Amino acid sequence: MSGFAARPLLSRLLRGLTHPQVNPARLLSLARPVLSFKDVSSYSLRSHTCGELRAVHAGEDVKLCGWVQFQRKQLFVTLRDSYGVIQLVLPQDKNHADIKQMLAHLPTESVVCVQGVVQLRPIGEANKTMCTGDVEVAVSKVEMVNKSKTLPFQIRDFFQVNEHLRLKHRYLDLRGSQLQHNLRLRSQVIMKMREFLINTHGFVDVETPTLFRRTPGGAREFVVPSREKGKFFCLPQSPQQFKQLLMVGGVDRYFQIAKCYRDEDLRQDRQPEFTQVDVEMSFVDQRGVEQLIEELLQHAWPDGKGTLNLPFPRMPYKDAMEKYGSDKPDTRFGMELHDVSDIMRSSGVTVFERLLKDSPGNSVQAVNVKQAALHMKNKDVEKLQESSKQTQPKGLSVLSVLPGGEVKGPMAKHIGAPCRNALLQELQAEEGDMLLLAGGEHLKTCELLGRIRIECANILETFGVQLRDQDVFNFLWITDFPLFLPKEDGSGWESAHHPFTSPHPDDTDLVFSHPYKVRSQHYDLVLNGSEIAGGSIRIHDAELQRYILEEVLKEDAAVLHHLLEALQSGCPPHGGIAIGLDRLMAILCKAASIRDVIAFPKSHAGHDPMSGAPSPLTDAELQPFHVRVQPESS
Amino acid sequence: MSGFAARPLLSRLLRGLTHPQVNPARLLSLARPVLSFKDVSSYSLRSHTCGELRAVHAGEDVKLCGWVQFQRKQLFVTLRDSYGVIQLVLPQDKNHADIKQMLAHLPTESVVCVQGVVQLRPIGEANKTMCTGDVEVAVSKVEMVNKSKTLPFQIRDFFQVNEHLRLKHRYLDLRGSQLQHNLRLRSQVIMKMREFLINTHGFVDVETPTLFRRTPGGAREFVVPSREKGKFFCLPQSPQQFKQLLMVGGVDRYFQIAKCYRDEDLRQDRQPEFTQVDVEMSFVDQRGVEQLIEELLQHAWPDGKGTLNLPFPRMPYKDAMEKYGSDKPDTRFGMELHDVSDIMRSSGVTVFERLLKDSPGNSVQAVNVKQAALHMKNKDVEKLQESSKQTQPKGLSVLSVLPGGEVKGPMAKHIGAPCRNALLQELQAEEGDMLLLAGGEHLKTCELLGRIRIECANILETFGVQLRDQDVFNFLWITDFPLFLPKEDGSGWESAHHPFTSPHPDDTDLVFSHPYKVRSQHYDLVLNGSEIAGGSIRIHDAELQRYILEEVLKEDAAVLHHLLEALQSGCPPHGGIAIGLDRLMAILCKAASIRDVIAFPKSHAGHDPMSGAPSPLTDAELQPFHVRVQPESS
């Protein structure tokens, strides 16, 4: 309960319930409009919300409902509802001793309904840090609605509670102002998106089924046994097939706030069920979809978060990998990758010289971590080395830049002066900088240094070097992805995104001759280093789709017969995108995790500590579904 | 393709591609605004939609994309998109022979993009039955986008296709104007609801989880095995617990268009997944929720469906049962039930006399099926008898009213004149009416005749007697339900709705003494004989909730420990409602089944004939979930 100003108690005591003198000039200056345009007291037992009372309400008889937040010396109670807090003044006369007795002694977080008159606080006693700080309500009637027990933690924002306890009592955590803000902002952003899509651009909100058939390669789909023995539904990872079928069905402009499911090891930013803003359009090209999303985000962008400049910048996948070592680069800070292969080819550093000679597919990449030598300790560098060695056994070569252009580090004594100078120049290195080099297969090396670049930023920020401004929103389209990638085991090709992605129009012929060279019409939208949306122009030609499924991907096209048949039935050219709503909201709310923008998230481990889900079922409960838990031996 | 008027072909041939004379007066009169306020061609490859072209567009070069709907004599092609149809005129000069060749011979339902100039049709050749019938587009360029194969059925609304085939090729069925209309209206109604709830009344759209813990008594919940051996999620039948927890969490005004799941034998109006408009408010009473819903429906009510008069009428459950024999009465027609116990007590009809003597809980009920004797055949009456005998072995007593107040029927010879006259007067019977009587336990007899009342209406309507006007919307609140009902097996009590329903404030003490006498604060909203919404004021007192769970319902309260604990943690009084969106939309769209207002419904049998869901999974696919299909022997 921040900002509760100290004030002279005696004068208050003497004043009792009489109205204070009203200073008309002050009244006028405080006649601010009520914060919300919404009628949040309609159909309600209250006449006003706690948060809306202002000087203009002085003299009004009001009915308020809320939670007892704070009690002070049997004189004042702070009452909170979902819209703010107001100070209640307890009656001090004997006739109302019962009111005072009840309100002063109720456990905090108990629920009451009170009636009383709004009065201006005495001159000089207003609390400027409270929206309602000019007034208070002299209570004349009270109804105790629900007495609270002692809670496992307090509803105070500055109170740090471990996340498991917060999730177990999520209904209490939700009362805090941060989650209240996040959930309300989420609702507003979605509503603005709907207005833009439906009211302005004629999109149709269509619900697609979540009980569907298993899709090929759907390894992470939840299964749902049906009452037909041996037959299962699956919870789809996205409405991909349905949205394409809607295009075939002439819906033309579809969107849905879609619940999606992915059964996987939960990482920081994953939940088994998550939400995407799912969009698909017929008769559109890549730039059309991109422009729609740019203007959608601009329209839905919350007040106070700056304005978005359109169009968003664009970067081909290849450039992103070579400049940032990532297909979702955080462009809020520099420290870009530099290809120093030519410099290192005859540097005297044998390891680099050798790997560059070994294969034309190898390269040496370098990053200049500005001023890192001033901050980073040995253990930080060791951490970076350890992390590097997960993908590159040789790790990083580290050079600290000393005064006068000297360098320090394991490699320093091998490196020739011309090479050293060329390196310093290429990386625009100055005293205090730290140069990190790695070599090996080109893309993998870029990826490694891209990862190290982010880890360096994380480390430097712990030292107070601010690299990534949370109030800056850097959007970036990544385009021209490869359509196919070699499978991990080298046995063939797999789709870089999904098998319905259309090849780049310039590369269509290459599908049949050199599939690995084909660029796709896939596009990702990156915000501050997070992929927040991804989509593509889809294949609308049945023959091309069949060829890619059967001949390139070597998949069984039979399970997708309905889609192939649909493509033959007059399928319009179409494309779409899905925005990861949870992640977008987490960035907008500056939340550490998407769990903080979801009302009832699962824990890290995929559990609901509140209800205890998932939970055991008996054989009898499983009987109708004709399944049983595997016996121990299997 | 209705309304394609015949027209002189020769004049068209001679005219070729030259622009016809424009009659300025005619141009003015046709300058109607484009139908939609929405910019449905934004971000698109088309410049206009097929449906929007009017005389004012004459002379404009347009780009259109759509489906070939109809071809006539190598002269004209009707092009359809999601917004309407337009006539294309094919070029007849040799330089454009390729255009003519392609468009005239493409299979219908192929997709093309065309470019051309809008021209007025010659004077006298406008087609007034088409929105775009004043103009046509002279094609100068065409791109064949997708050639359609021969389709399993034609995209014509008058074409009757069996439902299985339609579901198997749902993407084709969706192209028809009926499903297009239904899906678009659904999207609009939901959007208007959102505007009312969010923008006007400050509700917060909160997504609640669909992977949850099994609830007690959740016999029809789908189960979802997790990767933790032996542990399962369930797909909830409604967000009931979450919405109550949101109230405890101070969200205050929650709503969600919620996907719900119920694993049950599919009846006409059921789907395994369905959608409800889910609402919950804190600090509200029953009338507050009712009023919110009334004004919500009034706001969202589609144009052309009349206006809703508020408030909706109300009827206690007991009255509905006694007047209509149903807790969801269709009040669009009369034929109410009459209690004729007093008349039949000494009627000479032994069966009725005896059962009335047997128990004070028995009654005799009668319905006057107006003018039924003029229409119904013996076999219709036999059908009613058969149906009655499902619940009442003695069936119905049937009396036809003859001229002069005589009656005919098996009972006629037993019934005394005073009794007969009293009966005719009570039922306001006239010549040609048919009186149906049944006796037995009071409520069961009412229910039986309520069912028969509807069956009679169904039969009479097959004879062209219109009883139920599809353009009339009769809303009715049913209130004062019993809180508990005796279990089928007589072993105790169960909740009439759900265990979180609050008792009527006047009956709270009876919970502890005479639970069967307690009325609840549950309310149903009935529209034309369908329950389209149901809700209640909830219990917010932990002790009362625990008592009802443990002492009245004899359930294990432990699985609901989180809810009971939440109620102890400062739970506000709260209540809510859920609108069955599918059913509401089906009534608004005059659809025979909710399947016609769902984009991709399951069939009667719970299957998706398009994808083949549900489908078999291999042991390997089930392995990660530690379940297997029960062996044949078990």
Chai-1 contact restraints between the chains, C-beta under 6 A:
chainA,res_idxA,chainB,res_idxB,connection_type,confidence,min_distance_angstrom,max_distance_angstrom,comment,restraint_id
A,K38,B,G202,contact,1.0,0.0,6.0,A-B,restraint_1
A,D39,B,H201,contact,1.0,0.0,6.0,A-B,restraint_2
A,V40,B,G202,contact,1.0,0.0,6.0,A-B,restraint_3
A,S42,B,H201,contact,1.0,0.0,6.0,A-B,restraint_4
A,Y43,B,V284,contact,1.0,0.0,6.0,A-B,restraint_5
A,Y43,B,G288,contact,1.0,0.0,6.0,A-B,restraint_6
A,Y43,B,Q291,contact,1.0,0.0,6.0,A-B,restraint_7
A,Y43,B,L292,contact,1.0,0.0,6.0,A-B,restraint_8
A,S44,B,F283,contact,1.0,0.0,6.0,A-B,restraint_9
A,S44,B,V284,contact,1.0,0.0,6.0,A-B,restraint_10
A,L45,B,F283,contact,1.0,0.0,6.0,A-B,restraint_11
A,R46,B,F283,contact,1.0,0.0,6.0,A-B,restraint_12
A,C65,B,F283,contact,1.0,0.0,6.0,A-B,restraint_13
A,W67,B,G570,contact,1.0,0.0,6.0,A-B,restraint_14
A,S82,B,G250,contact,1.0,0.0,6.0,A-B,restraint_15
A,S82,B,D252,contact,1.0,0.0,6.0,A-B,restraint_16
A,E109,B,G570,contact,1.0,0.0,6.0,A-B,restraint_17
A,S110,B,G570,contact,1.0,0.0,6.0,A-B,restraint_18
A,V111,B,G570,contact,1.0,0.0,6.0,A-B,restraint_19
A,V111,B,P572,contact,1.0,0.0,6.0,A-B,restraint_20
A,V145,B,P573,contact,1.0,0.0,6.0,A-B,restraint_21
A,N146,B,H540,contact,1.0,0.0,6.0,A-B,restraint_22
A,N146,B,G570,contact,1.0,0.0,6.0,A-B,restraint_23
A,N146,B,C571,contact,1.0,0.0,6.0,A-B,restraint_24
A,S148,B,S569,contact,1.0,0.0,6.0,A-B,restraint_25
A,S148,B,G570,contact,1.0,0.0,6.0,A-B,restraint_26
A,K149,B,Q568,contact,1.0,0.0,6.0,A-B,restraint_27
A,L151,B,S569,contact,1.0,0.0,6.0,A-B,restraint_28
A,Y171,B,L245,contact,1.0,0.0,6.0,A-B,restraint_29
A,Y171,B,V248,contact,1.0,0.0,6.0,A-B,restraint_30
A,Y171,B,G249,contact,1.0,0.0,6.0,A-B,restraint_31
A,Y171,B,A566,contact,1.0,0.0,6.0,A-B,restraint_32
A,L174,B,G249,contact,1.0,0.0,6.0,A-B,restraint_33
A,R175,B,G249,contact,1.0,0.0,6.0,A-B,restraint_34
A,R175,B,G250,contact,1.0,0.0,6.0,A-B,restraint_35
A,L183,B,V206,contact,1.0,0.0,6.0,A-B,restraint_36
A,R184,B,V204,contact,1.0,0.0,6.0,A-B,restraint_37
A,S187,B,V204,contact,1.0,0.0,6.0,A-B,restraint_38
A,S187,B,D205,contact,1.0,0.0,6.0,A-B,restraint_39
A,M191,B,I198,contact,1.0,0.0,6.0,A-B,restraint_40
A,I198,B,M191,contact,1.0,0.0,6.0,A-B,restraint_41
A,H201,B,D39,contact,1.0,0.0,6.0,A-B,restraint_42
A,H201,B,S42,contact,1.0,0.0,6.0,A-B,restraint_43
A,G202,B,K38,contact,1.0,0.0,6.0,A-B,restraint_44
A,G202,B,V40,contact,1.0,0.0,6.0,A-B,restraint_45
A,V204,B,R184,contact,1.0,0.0,6.0,A-B,restraint_46
A,V204,B,S187,contact,1.0,0.0,6.0,A-B,restraint_47
A,D205,B,S187,contact,1.0,0.0,6.0,A-B,restraint_48
A,V206,B,L183,contact,1.0,0.0,6.0,A-B,restraint_49
A,V206,B,A599,contact,1.0,0.0,6.0,A-B,restraint_50
A,P209,B,F600,contact,1.0,0.0,6.0,A-B,restraint_51
A,L211,B,P272,contact,1.0,0.0,6.0,A-B,restraint_52
A,L211,B,E273,contact,1.0,0.0,6.0,A-B,restraint_53
A,F212,B,A613,contact,1.0,0.0,6.0,A-B,restraint_54
A,R213,B,S611,contact,1.0,0.0,6.0,A-B,restraint_55
A,R213,B,G612,contact,1.0,0.0,6.0,A-B,restraint_56
A,R213,B,A613,contact,1.0,0.0,6.0,A-B,restraint_57
A,R213,B,S615,contact,1.0,0.0,6.0,A-B,restraint_58
A,F222,B,V224,contact,1.0,0.0,6.0,A-B,restraint_59
A,V224,B,F222,contact,1.0,0.0,6.0,A-B,restraint_60
A,V224,B,V224,contact,1.0,0.0,6.0,A-B,restraint_61
A,S226,B,P614,contact,1.0,0.0,6.0,A-B,restraint_62
A,G230,B,P616,contact,1.0,0.0,6.0,A-B,restraint_63
A,G230,B,V629,contact,1.0,0.0,6.0,A-B,restraint_64
A,K231,B,P614,contact,1.0,0.0,6.0,A-B,restraint_65
A,K231,B,P616,contact,1.0,0.0,6.0,A-B,restraint_66
A,F232,B,P614,contact,1.0,0.0,6.0,A-B,restraint_67
A,F232,B,L617,contact,1.0,0.0,6.0,A-B,restraint_68
A,F233,B,A613,contact,1.0,0.0,6.0,A-B,restraint_69
A,F233,B,P614,contact,1.0,0.0,6.0,A-B,restraint_70
A,L245,B,Y171,contact,1.0,0.0,6.0,A-B,restraint_71
A,V248,B,Y171,contact,1.0,0.0,6.0,A-B,restraint_72
A,G249,B,Y171,contact,1.0,0.0,6.0,A-B,restraint_73
A,G249,B,L174,contact,1.0,0.0,6.0,A-B,restraint_74
A,G249,B,R175,contact,1.0,0.0,6.0,A-B,restraint_75
A,G250,B,S82,contact,1.0,0.0,6.0,A-B,restraint_76
A,G250,B,R175,contact,1.0,0.0,6.0,A-B,restraint_77
A,D252,B,S82,contact,1.0,0.0,6.0,A-B,restraint_78
A,P272,B,L211,contact,1.0,0.0,6.0,A-B,restraint_79
A,E273,B,L211,contact,1.0,0.0,6.0,A-B,restraint_80
A,F283,B,S44,contact,1.0,0.0,6.0,A-B,restraint_81
A,F283,B,L45,contact,1.0,0.0,6.0,A-B,restraint_82
A,F283,B,R46,contact,1.0,0.0,6.0,A-B,restraint_83
A,F283,B,C65,contact,1.0,0.0,6.0,A-B,restraint_84
A,V284,B,Y43,contact,1.0,0.0,6.0,A-B,restraint_85
A,V284,B,S44,contact,1.0,0.0,6.0,A-B,restraint_86
A,G288,B,Y43,contact,1.0,0.0,6.0,A-B,restraint_87
A,Q291,B,Y43,contact,1.0,0.0,6.0,A-B,restraint_88
A,L292,B,Y43,contact,1.0,0.0,6.0,A-B,restraint_89
A,H540,B,N146,contact,1.0,0.0,6.0,A-B,restraint_90
A,H562,B,M610,contact,1.0,0.0,6.0,A-B,restraint_91
A,H562,B,S611,contact,1.0,0.0,6.0,A-B,restraint_92
A,A566,B,Y171,contact,1.0,0.0,6.0,A-B,restraint_93
A,Q568,B,K149,contact,1.0,0.0,6.0,A-B,restraint_94
A,S569,B,S148,contact,1.0,0.0,6.0,A-B,restraint_95
A,S569,B,L151,contact,1.0,0.0,6.0,A-B,restraint_96
A,G570,B,W67,contact,1.0,0.0,6.0,A-B,restraint_97
A,G570,B,E109,contact,1.0,0.0,6.0,A-B,restraint_98
A,G570,B,S110,contact,1.0,0.0,6.0,A-B,restraint_99
A,G570,B,V111,contact,1.0,0.0,6.0,A-B,restraint_100
A,G570,B,S148,contact,1.0,0.0,6.0,A-B,restraint_101
A,C571,B,N146,contact,1.0,0.0,6.0,A-B,restraint_102
A,P572,B,V111,contact,1.0,0.0,6.0,A-B,restraint_103
A,P573,B,V145,contact,1.0,0.0,6.0,A-B,restraint_104
A,A599,B,V206,contact,1.0,0.0,6.0,A-B,restraint_105
A,F600,B,P209,contact,1.0,0.0,6.0,A-B,restraint_106
A,M610,B,H562,contact,1.0,0.0,6.0,A-B,restraint_107
A,S611,B,R213,contact,1.0,0.0,6.0,A-B,restraint_108
A,S611,B,H562,contact,1.0,0.0,6.0,A-B,restraint_109
A,G612,B,R213,contact,1.0,0.0,6.0,A-B,restraint_110
A,A613,B,F212,contact,1.0,0.0,6.0,A-B,restraint_111
A,A613,B,R213,contact,1.0,0.0,6.0,A-B,restraint_112
A,A613,B,F233,contact,1.0,0.0,6.0,A-B,restraint_113
A,P614,B,S226,contact,1.0,0.0,6.0,A-B,restraint_114
A,P614,B,K231,contact,1.0,0.0,6.0,A-B,restraint_115
A,P614,B,F232,contact,1.0,0.0,6.0,A-B,restraint_116
A,P614,B,F233,contact,1.0,0.0,6.0,A-B,restraint_117
A,S615,B,R213,contact,1.0,0.0,6.0,A-B,restraint_118
A,P616,B,G230,contact,1.0,0.0,6.0,A-B,restraint_119
A,P616,B,K231,contact,1.0,0.0,6.0,A-B,restraint_120
A,L617,B,F232,contact,1.0,0.0,6.0,A-B,restraint_121
A,H626,B,V629,contact,1.0,0.0,6.0,A-B,restraint_122
A,H626,B,Q630,contact,1.0,0.0,6.0,A-B,restraint_123
A,V627,B,V627,contact,1.0,0.0,6.0,A-B,restraint_124
A,V627,B,V629,contact,1.0,0.0,6.0,A-B,restraint_125
A,R628,B,Q630,contact,1.0,0.0,6.0,A-B,restraint_126
A,V629,B,G230,contact,1.0,0.0,6.0,A-B,restraint_127
A,V629,B,H626,contact,1.0,0.0,6.0,A-B,restraint_128
A,V629,B,V627,contact,1.0,0.0,6.0,A-B,restraint_129
A,Q630,B,H626,contact,1.0,0.0,6.0,A-B,restraint_130
A,Q630,B,R628,contact,1.0,0.0,6.0,A-B,restraint_131
